[in-house]
Amino acid sequence: ITLCPQVCARAALGAGALWAAAWGVLLLTAPAGAQRGRKKVVHVLGEVSRGSVVVQTAPGQVVSHRGGTIVLPCRYHYEAAAHDHDGVRLKWTKVVDPLAFADVFVALGPQHRAFGSYRGRAELQGDGPGDASLVLRNVTLQDYGRYECEVTNELEDDTGMVKLDLEGVVFPYHPRGGRYKLTFTEAQRACAEQDGILASAEQLHAAWRDGLDWCNAGWLRDGSVQYPVSQPREPCGGLGGAGSAGTGGGGGGASGGVRNYGYRHNAEERYDAFCFTSNLPGRVFFLKPLRPVPFSGAARACAARGAAVAKVGQLFAAWKLQLLDRCTAGWLADGSARYPIVNPRARCGGRRPGVRSLGFPDATRRLFGVYCYRAPGAPDPAPGGWGWGWAGGGGWAGGARDPAAWTPLRV
């Protein structure tokens, strides 16, 4: 932190306009990735600038969902006297680490520029003088997090923080290889492959409060390893203790809690992953062929309906947000077999709602149907009245059973 006495600030005011102009041109012409991941130095000025620029953002957080449009609120004003708003630089950044920021949007007078993945999606709301609010369209999972709104006029500046949260669901994940097989980087990749991102500690805590109970530790976005226990038991960290974060922030006691292993070595230690996903732009549906299919036939079955085999995150999103309820196991894209239960009932795997898992069965066994995902606007080439099987030579009763000949058949 650099401390600048009042005399330094007064001496610098003469060159303020020159610095502001040069700074703005630099930021507006810099490459998209030039500012990404930079370390930010915080300069604390003397009392000469205290309160001159005041930034106000909404308390708490704003909530959206994947594919939605959200306004990150930010307004500013001057306490001393009126200034020309055209000479004010407005800048939005995203906090990627405690002292690292990624550029999102910058504006200096009529010049506006969005950076990276925010191009074409971010713009100023522009609701009169003093409005620095940012409109963000087509929200993605990666947009989740904290954003800083910075307003600068010559050497005077102030900042405000806005947290963007997403409606969604946290789900635990491990690959076919077994539990505790993922480094931090591999956990990030695994979540992305299943239509998700690594969950934050706040998201995991909210999921625990909503009833998530999982007795296996997993990576979170900040590099820590934790797991939620709603029903305390000895094999899952005991009946309480210092490693739990319950409703009071301390020991979980009989009410359970989020067990915390702290920050681990992200390249050497291996755990599971806690992933997060949000609203689906398309639809997940269960496909029941004429007979159960092996995993190799799942993709062909979904393709015949203009869809792809659903990913784990897509099934969780359909269960949580679209209330998909089906007491029949089906293949998913990672080779696992699962089914979603919204209304618990006898013979459907327990007394609580959730996505039941049968693990990773032998891919050659003809045990299941398949859960498919159809993107928005994709037509259904095989509407009601169609099934799936082998055409010719007696169909299911005999003849060729080459998977390459497996085609839609009218039932």
Secondary structure as a PSIPRED ss2 file (coil, helix, strand):
# PSIPRED VFORMAT (PSIPRED V4.0)

   1 I C   1.000  0.000  0.000
   2 T E   0.000  0.000  1.000
   3 L E   0.000  0.000  1.000
   4 C C   1.000  0.000  0.000
   5 P C   1.000  0.000  0.000
   6 Q H   0.000  1.000  0.000
   7 V H   0.000  1.000  0.000
   8 C H   0.000  1.000  0.000
   9 A H   0.000  1.000  0.000
  10 R H   0.000  1.000  0.000
  11 A H   0.000  1.000  0.000
  12 A H   0.000  1.000  0.000
  13 L H   0.000  1.000  0.000
  14 G H   0.000  1.000  0.000
  15 A H   0.000  1.000  0.000
  16 G H   0.000  1.000  0.000
  17 A H   0.000  1.000  0.000
  18 L H   0.000  1.000  0.000
  19 W H   0.000  1.000  0.000
  20 A H   0.000  1.000  0.000
  21 A H   0.000  1.000  0.000
  22 A H   0.000  1.000  0.000
  23 W H   0.000  1.000  0.000
  24 G H   0.000  1.000  0.000
  25 V H   0.000  1.000  0.000
  26 L H   0.000  1.000  0.000
  27 L H   0.000  1.000  0.000
  28 L H   0.000  1.000  0.000
  29 T H   0.000  1.000  0.000
  30 A C   1.000  0.000  0.000
  31 P C   1.000  0.000  0.000
  32 A C   1.000  0.000  0.000
  33 G C   1.000  0.000  0.000
  34 A C   1.000  0.000  0.000
  35 Q C   1.000  0.000  0.000
  36 R C   1.000  0.000  0.000
  37 G C   1.000  0.000  0.000
  38 R E   0.000  0.000  1.000
  39 K E   0.000  0.000  1.000
  40 K C   1.000  0.000  0.000
  41 V C   1.000  0.000  0.000
  42 V C   1.000  0.000  0.000
  43 H E   0.000  0.000  1.000
  44 V E   0.000  0.000  1.000
  45 L C   1.000  0.000  0.000
  46 G C   1.000  0.000  0.000
  47 E H   0.000  1.000  0.000
  48 V H   0.000  1.000  0.000
  49 S H   0.000  1.000  0.000
  50 R C   1.000  0.000  0.000
  51 G C   1.000  0.000  0.000
  52 S C   1.000  0.000  0.000
  53 V E   0.000  0.000  1.000
  54 V E   0.000  0.000  1.000
  55 V E   0.000  0.000  1.000
  56 Q E   0.000  0.000  1.000
  57 T E   0.000  0.000  1.000
  58 A C   1.000  0.000  0.000
  59 P C   1.000  0.000  0.000
  60 G C   1.000  0.000  0.000
  61 Q E   0.000  0.000  1.000
  62 V E   0.000  0.000  1.000
  63 V E   0.000  0.000  1.000
  64 S E   0.000  0.000  1.000
  65 H C   1.000  0.000  0.000
  66 R C   1.000  0.000  0.000
  67 G C   1.000  0.000  0.000
  68 G C   1.000  0.000  0.000
  69 T C   1.000  0.000  0.000
  70 I E   0.000  0.000  1.000
  71 V E   0.000  0.000  1.000
  72 L E   0.000  0.000  1.000
  73 P C   1.000  0.000  0.000
  74 C E   0.000  0.000  1.000
  75 R E   0.000  0.000  1.000
  76 Y E   0.000  0.000  1.000
  77 H E   0.000  0.000  1.000
  78 Y E   0.000  0.000  1.000
  79 E C   1.000  0.000  0.000
  80 A C   1.000  0.000  0.000
  81 A C   1.000  0.000  0.000
  82 A C   1.000  0.000  0.000
  83 H C   1.000  0.000  0.000
  84 D C   1.000  0.000  0.000
  85 H H   0.000  1.000  0.000
  86 D H   0.000  1.000  0.000
  87 G H   0.000  1.000  0.000
  88 V C   1.000  0.000  0.000
  89 R E   0.000  0.000  1.000
  90 L E   0.000  0.000  1.000
  91 K E   0.000  0.000  1.000
  92 W E   0.000  0.000  1.000
  93 T E   0.000  0.000  1.000
  94 K E   0.000  0.000  1.000
  95 V E   0.000  0.000  1.000
  96 V E   0.000  0.000  1.000
  97 D E   0.000  0.000  1.000
  98 P C   1.000  0.000  0.000
  99 L C   1.000  0.000  0.000
 100 A E   0.000  0.000  1.000
 101 F E   0.000  0.000  1.000
 102 A E   0.000  0.000  1.000
 103 D E   0.000  0.000  1.000
 104 V E   0.000  0.000  1.000
 105 F E   0.000  0.000  1.000
 106 V E   0.000  0.000  1.000
 107 A E   0.000  0.000  1.000
 108 L E   0.000  0.000  1.000
 109 G C   1.000  0.000  0.000
 110 P C   1.000  0.000  0.000
 111 Q E   0.000  0.000  1.000
 112 H E   0.000  0.000  1.000
 113 R E   0.000  0.000  1.000
 114 A E   0.000  0.000  1.000
 115 F C   1.000  0.000  0.000
 116 G H   0.000  1.000  0.000
 117 S H   0.000  1.000  0.000
 118 Y H   0.000  1.000  0.000
 119 R C   1.000  0.000  0.000
 120 G C   1.000  0.000  0.000
 121 R C   1.000  0.000  0.000
 122 A E   0.000  0.000  1.000
 123 E E   0.000  0.000  1.000
 124 L E   0.000  0.000  1.000
 125 Q C   1.000  0.000  0.000
 126 G C   1.000  0.000  0.000
 127 D C   1.000  0.000  0.000
 128 G C   1.000  0.000  0.000
 129 P C   1.000  0.000  0.000
 130 G C   1.000  0.000  0.000
 131 D E   0.000  0.000  1.000
 132 A C   1.000  0.000  0.000
 133 S C   1.000  0.000  0.000
 134 L E   0.000  0.000  1.000
 135 V E   0.000  0.000  1.000
 136 L E   0.000  0.000  1.000
 137 R C   1.000  0.000  0.000
 138 N C   1.000  0.000  0.000
 139 V C   1.000  0.000  0.000
 140 T C   1.000  0.000  0.000
 141 L H   0.000  1.000  0.000
 142 Q H   0.000  1.000  0.000
 143 D H   0.000  1.000  0.000
 144 Y C   1.000  0.000  0.000
 145 G E   0.000  0.000  1.000
 146 R E   0.000  0.000  1.000
 147 Y E   0.000  0.000  1.000
 148 E E   0.000  0.000  1.000
 149 C E   0.000  0.000  1.000
 150 E E   0.000  0.000  1.000
 151 V E   0.000  0.000  1.000
 152 T E   0.000  0.000  1.000
 153 N E   0.000  0.000  1.000
 154 E C   1.000  0.000  0.000
 155 L C   1.000  0.000  0.000
 156 E E   0.000  0.000  1.000
 157 D E   0.000  0.000  1.000
 158 D E   0.000  0.000  1.000
 159 T E   0.000  0.000  1.000
 160 G E   0.000  0.000  1.000
 161 M E   0.000  0.000  1.000
 162 V E   0.000  0.000  1.000
 163 K E   0.000  0.000  1.000
 164 L E   0.000  0.000  1.000
 165 D E   0.000  0.000  1.000
 166 L E   0.000  0.000  1.000
 167 E C   1.000  0.000  0.000
 168 G E   0.000  0.000  1.000
 169 V E   0.000  0.000  1.000
 170 V E   0.000  0.000  1.000
 171 F E   0.000  0.000  1.000
 172 P E   0.000  0.000  1.000
 173 Y E   0.000  0.000  1.000
 174 H C   1.000  0.000  0.000
 175 P C   1.000  0.000  0.000
 176 R C   1.000  0.000  0.000
 177 G C   1.000  0.000  0.000
 178 G C   1.000  0.000  0.000
 179 R C   1.000  0.000  0.000
 180 Y C   1.000  0.000  0.000
 181 K C   1.000  0.000  0.000
 182 L E   0.000  0.000  1.000
 183 T C   1.000  0.000  0.000
 184 F H   0.000  1.000  0.000
 185 T H   0.000  1.000  0.000
 186 E H   0.000  1.000  0.000
 187 A H   0.000  1.000  0.000
 188 Q H   0.000  1.000  0.000
 189 R H   0.000  1.000  0.000
 190 A H   0.000  1.000  0.000
 191 C H   0.000  1.000  0.000
 192 A H   0.000  1.000  0.000
 193 E H   0.000  1.000  0.000
 194 Q C   1.000  0.000  0.000
 195 D C   1.000  0.000  0.000
 196 G C   1.000  0.000  0.000
 197 I E   0.000  0.000  1.000
 198 L E   0.000  0.000  1.000
 199 A C   1.000  0.000  0.000
 200 S C   1.000  0.000  0.000
 201 A H   0.000  1.000  0.000
 202 E H   0.000  1.000  0.000
 203 Q H   0.000  1.000  0.000
 204 L H   0.000  1.000  0.000
 205 H H   0.000  1.000  0.000
 206 A H   0.000  1.000  0.000
 207 A H   0.000  1.000  0.000
 208 W H   0.000  1.000  0.000
 209 R H   0.000  1.000  0.000
 210 D C   1.000  0.000  0.000
 211 G C   1.000  0.000  0.000
 212 L C   1.000  0.000  0.000
 213 D C   1.000  0.000  0.000
 214 W C   1.000  0.000  0.000
 215 C C   1.000  0.000  0.000
 216 N C   1.000  0.000  0.000
 217 A C   1.000  0.000  0.000
 218 G E   0.000  0.000  1.000
 219 W E   0.000  0.000  1.000
 220 L C   1.000  0.000  0.000
 221 R C   1.000  0.000  0.000
 222 D C   1.000  0.000  0.000
 223 G C   1.000  0.000  0.000
 224 S E   0.000  0.000  1.000
 225 V E   0.000  0.000  1.000
 226 Q E   0.000  0.000  1.000
 227 Y E   0.000  0.000  1.000
 228 P E   0.000  0.000  1.000
 229 V E   0.000  0.000  1.000
 230 S C   1.000  0.000  0.000
 231 Q C   1.000  0.000  0.000
 232 P C   1.000  0.000  0.000
 233 R E   0.000  0.000  1.000
 234 E H   0.000  1.000  0.000
 235 P H   0.000  1.000  0.000
 236 C H   0.000  1.000  0.000
 237 G C   1.000  0.000  0.000
 238 G E   0.000  0.000  1.000
 239 L C   1.000  0.000  0.000
 240 G C   1.000  0.000  0.000
 241 G C   1.000  0.000  0.000
 242 A C   1.000  0.000  0.000
 243 G C   1.000  0.000  0.000
 244 S E   0.000  0.000  1.000
 245 A E   0.000  0.000  1.000
 246 G C   1.000  0.000  0.000
 247 T C   1.000  0.000  0.000
 248 G C   1.000  0.000  0.000
 249 G C   1.000  0.000  0.000
 250 G C   1.000  0.000  0.000
 251 G C   1.000  0.000  0.000
 252 G C   1.000  0.000  0.000
 253 G H   0.000  1.000  0.000
 254 A H   0.000  1.000  0.000
 255 S H   0.000  1.000  0.000
 256 G C   1.000  0.000  0.000
 257 G E   0.000  0.000  1.000
 258 V E   0.000  0.000  1.000
 259 R E   0.000  0.000  1.000
 260 N E   0.000  0.000  1.000
 261 Y E   0.000  0.000  1.000
 262 G E   0.000  0.000  1.000
 263 Y E   0.000  0.000  1.000
 264 R C   1.000  0.000  0.000
 265 H C   1.000  0.000  0.000
 266 N C   1.000  0.000  0.000
 267 A C   1.000  0.000  0.000
 268 E C   1.000  0.000  0.000
 269 E C   1.000  0.000  0.000
 270 R C   1.000  0.000  0.000
 271 Y E   0.000  0.000  1.000
 272 D E   0.000  0.000  1.000
 273 A E   0.000  0.000  1.000
 274 F E   0.000  0.000  1.000
 275 C E   0.000  0.000  1.000
 276 F E   0.000  0.000  1.000
 277 T E   0.000  0.000  1.000
 278 S E   0.000  0.000  1.000
 279 N C   1.000  0.000  0.000
 280 L C   1.000  0.000  0.000
 281 P C   1.000  0.000  0.000
 282 G C   1.000  0.000  0.000
 283 R E   0.000  0.000  1.000
 284 V E   0.000  0.000  1.000
 285 F E   0.000  0.000  1.000
 286 F E   0.000  0.000  1.000
 287 L E   0.000  0.000  1.000
 288 K C   1.000  0.000  0.000
 289 P C   1.000  0.000  0.000
 290 L C   1.000  0.000  0.000
 291 R C   1.000  0.000  0.000
 292 P C   1.000  0.000  0.000
 293 V E   0.000  0.000  1.000
 294 P C   1.000  0.000  0.000
 295 F H   0.000  1.000  0.000
 296 S H   0.000  1.000  0.000
 297 G H   0.000  1.000  0.000
 298 A H   0.000  1.000  0.000
 299 A H   0.000  1.000  0.000
 300 R H   0.000  1.000  0.000
 301 A H   0.000  1.000  0.000
 302 C H   0.000  1.000  0.000
 303 A H   0.000  1.000  0.000
 304 A C   1.000  0.000  0.000
 305 R C   1.000  0.000  0.000
 306 G C   1.000  0.000  0.000
 307 A C   1.000  0.000  0.000
 308 A E   0.000  0.000  1.000
 309 V E   0.000  0.000  1.000
 310 A C   1.000  0.000  0.000
 311 K C   1.000  0.000  0.000
 312 V H   0.000  1.000  0.000
 313 G H   0.000  1.000  0.000
 314 Q H   0.000  1.000  0.000
 315 L H   0.000  1.000  0.000
 316 F H   0.000  1.000  0.000
 317 A H   0.000  1.000  0.000
 318 A H   0.000  1.000  0.000
 319 W H   0.000  1.000  0.000
 320 K H   0.000  1.000  0.000
 321 L H   0.000  1.000  0.000
 322 Q C   1.000  0.000  0.000
 323 L C   1.000  0.000  0.000
 324 L C   1.000  0.000  0.000
 325 D C   1.000  0.000  0.000
 326 R C   1.000  0.000  0.000
 327 C C   1.000  0.000  0.000
 328 T C   1.000  0.000  0.000
 329 A C   1.000  0.000  0.000
 330 G E   0.000  0.000  1.000
 331 W E   0.000  0.000  1.000
 332 L C   1.000  0.000  0.000
 333 A C   1.000  0.000  0.000
 334 D C   1.000  0.000  0.000
 335 G C   1.000  0.000  0.000
 336 S C   1.000  0.000  0.000
 337 A E   0.000  0.000  1.000
 338 R E   0.000  0.000  1.000
 339 Y E   0.000  0.000  1.000
 340 P E   0.000  0.000  1.000
 341 I E   0.000  0.000  1.000
 342 V C   1.000  0.000  0.000
 343 N C   1.000  0.000  0.000
 344 P C   1.000  0.000  0.000
 345 R C   1.000  0.000  0.000
 346 A C   1.000  0.000  0.000
 347 R C   1.000  0.000  0.000
 348 C C   1.000  0.000  0.000
 349 G C   1.000  0.000  0.000
 350 G C   1.000  0.000  0.000
 351 R C   1.000  0.000  0.000
 352 R C   1.000  0.000  0.000
 353 P C   1.000  0.000  0.000
 354 G E   0.000  0.000  1.000
 355 V E   0.000  0.000  1.000
 356 R E   0.000  0.000  1.000
 357 S E   0.000  0.000  1.000
 358 L C   1.000  0.000  0.000
 359 G C   1.000  0.000  0.000
 360 F C   1.000  0.000  0.000
 361 P C   1.000  0.000  0.000
 362 D C   1.000  0.000  0.000
 363 A C   1.000  0.000  0.000
 364 T C   1.000  0.000  0.000
 365 R C   1.000  0.000  0.000
 366 R C   1.000  0.000  0.000
 367 L C   1.000  0.000  0.000
 368 F E   0.000  0.000  1.000
 369 G E   0.000  0.000  1.000
 370 V E   0.000  0.000  1.000
 371 Y E   0.000  0.000  1.000
 372 C E   0.000  0.000  1.000
 373 Y E   0.000  0.000  1.000
 374 R E   0.000  0.000  1.000
 375 A C   1.000  0.000  0.000
 376 P C   1.000  0.000  0.000
 377 G C   1.000  0.000  0.000
 378 A C   1.000  0.000  0.000
 379 P C   1.000  0.000  0.000
 380 D C   1.000  0.000  0.000
 381 P C   1.000  0.000  0.000
 382 A C   1.000  0.000  0.000
 383 P C   1.000  0.000  0.000
 384 G C   1.000  0.000  0.000
 385 G C   1.000  0.000  0.000
 386 W E   0.000  0.000  1.000
 387 G E   0.000  0.000  1.000
 388 W E   0.000  0.000  1.000
 389 G E   0.000  0.000  1.000
 390 W E   0.000  0.000  1.000
 391 A C   1.000  0.000  0.000
 392 G C   1.000  0.000  0.000
 393 G C   1.000  0.000  0.000
 394 G C   1.000  0.000  0.000
 395 G H   0.000  1.000  0.000
 396 W H   0.000  1.000  0.000
 397 A H   0.000  1.000  0.000
 398 G C   1.000  0.000  0.000
 399 G C   1.000  0.000  0.000
 400 A C   1.000  0.000  0.000
 401 R C   1.000  0.000  0.000
 402 D C   1.000  0.000  0.000
 403 P H   0.000  1.000  0.000
 404 A H   0.000  1.000  0.000
 405 A H   0.000  1.000  0.000
 406 W E   0.000  0.000  1.000
 407 T E   0.000  0.000  1.000
 408 P E   0.000  0.000  1.000
 409 L E   0.000  0.000  1.000
 410 R E   0.000  0.000  1.000
 411 V C   1.000  0.000  0.000
